[in-house]
Amino acid sequence: QAQLVESGGGLVQPGGSLRLSCAAPGNIFGIYVMGWYRQAPGKQRELVATITTGGSTTYDDSVKGRFTISRDNGEKTVALQMISVKPEDTAVYYCNIKSIAGDYWGRGTQVTVSS
């Protein structure tokens, strides 16, 4: 199955910024939703943000006003701009694509918020 490639994770101080990016292989067609999920240690994977082909977005309440999701339909990429990060944002962040052919996931990128 096609593999999504995430980048941009790392260590950031509280209040800092980070940008995650994800690129879909060119052989994925019929994409209608792209998004980011995260999973903290000992917790279930949760939705962070999604964006449709038309640009409609949804955010988890915990990140509203701090995170911004964007996409480039032509390049099949999706990004997550994170500002004012908090220690509770620490998690493995996963890129997700929903297409007419199925659901695709990345392997995850670690984001650690710590001073």
Secondary structure by P-SEA (a helix, b strand, c coil): cbbbbbcccccccccbbbbbbbbcccccccccccccccccccccccccccccccbbbbbcccccccbbbbbcccccbbbbbbcccccccccbbbbbbbcccbbbbccbbbbbbcc
